Amino acid sequence: MTILTTSIPDAIDAIVALARALDLTVGGDPLEVFDGWPGPQAPDNFMQVGGIDQTAASGTQEWMSLGSTNGIAPARDENYTIKCGVFCFVGGADADATSTTDDAQKTARDNAFTIVRAFETGLRENPKLASATAGDGLISGGLGTGWVAFGGQIELQETDPTNPRAGMGREAVVLFEVGIFKRLYSN
């Protein structure tokens, strides 16, 4: 009998694969997508799946049944969110070198939300999180069924004046969650 403890690792893999498959760009440059914290040499613009404030995912599990009854396999429901973030930095002037830092803040914010909207659209178009790593989909495939949705907490952070980079430009960070419910079955 195979018992799937959790679908969290598969979900993170599928979200990373989906974000990378979208081939998003910022200012014509490809957006890098990281599985977890990108490290101190992160590029100016990137998406991070998991590892936001050291938390990749959080949620709950509830057993529906512990043993086989009437030939029905044990089942467990899990409901969790995966924390993601989009980080965009724009130098003190926009590309035309005539803009103010206010314009740079707006550009950074607009860039971040453009990426978030594109990711949400990609998730809506692929609600089963099908990918090379998840086969026919995290939600319908494997041992169980469920749903995935963009939503939960969303937060915008803008340039921190104590950050040494604040004198070089403006940053916008959009933190958001991908919510997942999955009923896990044993076989």
C-alpha positions in Angstrom: 0.0 0.0 0.0 1.3 3.4 -1.0 0.5 6.3 1.4 1.2 9.8 0.1 2.2 11.8 3.2 1.7 15.2 1.5 1.6 16.8 -1.9 3.5 19.9 -0.9 6.8 18.9 -2.6 5.0 18.1 -5.9 3.0 21.3 -5.7 6.2 23.4 -5.3 7.8 21.6 -8.2 4.7 22.1 -10.4 4.4 25.9 -9.5 8.1 26.4 -10.3 7.7 24.5 -13.6 4.5 26.6 -14.5 6.2 29.9 -13.7 9.3 29.0 -15.8 7.1 27.8 -18.7 5.4 31.2 -18.9 8.7 32.7 -20.1 7.9 36.1 -18.5 10.1 39.1 -19.1 10.8 42.4 -17.4 12.1 45.2 -19.6 12.9 42.6 -22.3 15.0 40.5 -19.9 13.9 37.0 -18.9 12.4 36.7 -15.5 14.3 34.2 -13.4 12.2 31.8 -11.2 13.8 30.4 -8.1 12.7 27.4 -6.0 13.2 29.0 -2.6 15.6 31.8 -1.6 17.8 32.9 -4.6 20.7 33.8 -2.4 22.6 37.1 -2.0 23.5 37.4 -5.7 19.8 37.5 -6.8 19.1 39.4 -10.0 17.1 42.7 -10.0 13.9 41.0 -11.1 12.8 37.5 -10.1 10.0 35.3 -8.8 10.5 33.1 -5.8 8.4 30.0 -5.0 8.6 29.1 -1.3 11.1 30.2 1.2 9.5 33.6 1.9 10.5 34.5 5.5 11.9 30.9 5.6 8.4 29.4 5.1 7.7 27.6 1.9 4.2 26.3 2.7 1.9 26.0 5.6 -1.5 24.3 6.1 -3.4 21.5 7.8 -4.2 17.8 7.3 -7.2 16.0 8.5 -7.8 12.2 8.4 -11.1 11.2 6.8 -10.5 7.6 7.7 -7.5 5.7 9.2 -8.2 2.1 8.0 -9.8 0.4 5.1 -13.5 0.2 5.7 -15.8 -1.6 3.2 -13.0 -1.7 0.7 -12.5 2.1 0.8 -8.9 3.2 1.1 -7.8 5.5 4.0 -8.1 9.2 3.0 -6.7 12.4 4.3 -7.5 16.0 3.3 -4.8 18.6 3.2 -5.3 22.3 2.7 -2.3 24.5 2.4 -0.8 27.6 0.8 2.5 28.0 -0.9 4.1 31.4 -0.4 5.5 33.1 -3.5 7.0 36.5 -4.2 7.8 38.7 -7.2 10.7 41.1 -6.7 11.3 44.0 -9.1 14.0 46.7 -9.0 14.3 49.7 -11.2 17.3 52.0 -11.2 16.9 55.6 -10.0 15.8 56.6 -13.5 13.7 54.6 -15.9 15.3 53.4 -19.1 15.0 56.8 -20.8 17.2 58.3 -18.0 14.8 61.3 -17.6 12.4 59.9 -15.0 12.2 60.7 -11.4 12.6 58.2 -8.6 8.7 58.4 -8.2 8.5 57.1 -11.7 11.0 54.3 -10.8 8.8 53.3 -7.9 5.7 53.2 -10.1 7.6 51.3 -12.8 8.9 48.7 -10.2 5.3 48.3 -8.8 3.8 48.0 -12.3 6.4 45.5 -13.3 5.8 43.3 -10.2 2.0 43.3 -10.6 2.3 42.6 -14.4 4.2 39.4 -13.5 1.7 38.5 -10.8 -1.2 38.9 -13.2 0.5 36.8 -15.8 1.2 34.1 -13.3 -2.4 34.1 -12.1 -3.6 33.9 -15.7 -1.2 30.9 -16.2 -2.5 29.2 -13.1 -6.1 29.7 -14.3 -5.3 28.2 -17.6 -3.6 25.2 -15.9 -5.7 24.7 -12.8 -4.5 21.1 -12.4 -0.9 22.2 -12.3 0.0 19.7 -15.0 3.7 19.8 -15.8 6.6 17.5 -16.7 7.2 17.0 -13.0 3.5 16.4 -12.0 2.5 14.3 -15.0 -1.2 14.7 -15.8 -1.5 17.2 -13.0 -0.9 17.5 -9.3 -4.6 17.8 -8.6 -6.1 15.1 -10.8 -3.1 12.8 -11.0 -1.4 10.6 -8.5 -3.2 9.5 -5.4 -6.1 12.0 -4.9 -8.1 14.9 -6.2 -8.5 18.5 -5.2 -8.2 22.1 -6.4 -5.6 24.9 -6.8 -6.2 28.6 -6.7 -4.4 32.0 -6.7 -5.4 33.7 -3.6 -5.1 34.0 0.1 -2.9 36.7 1.4 -1.4 39.3 -0.9 1.0 42.0 0.1 2.9 44.9 -1.6 6.2 46.0 -0.1 8.0 49.0 -1.6 11.5 50.5 -1.2 12.8 50.3 2.3 14.8 53.6 2.9 17.2 51.7 5.2 18.2 49.3 2.3 21.6 50.3 0.9 20.1 49.9 -2.6 17.5 52.6 -1.9 19.9 55.3 -3.1 20.3 53.5 -6.4 16.6 52.9 -7.3 13.3 51.6 -6.2 12.0 48.1 -5.4 8.5 46.6 -5.4 7.8 43.2 -3.9 4.5 41.4 -4.2 4.0 38.5 -1.8 1.2 36.2 -2.6 -0.1 32.7 -1.9 -1.2 29.8 -4.0 -3.9 27.8 -2.2 -4.2 24.0 -2.6 -6.6 21.5 -1.4 -5.9 17.8 -2.1 -7.6 14.7 -0.9 -4.9 12.0 -0.5 -5.8 8.4 -1.0 -3.8 5.3 -0.4 -3.7 2.4 -2.9 
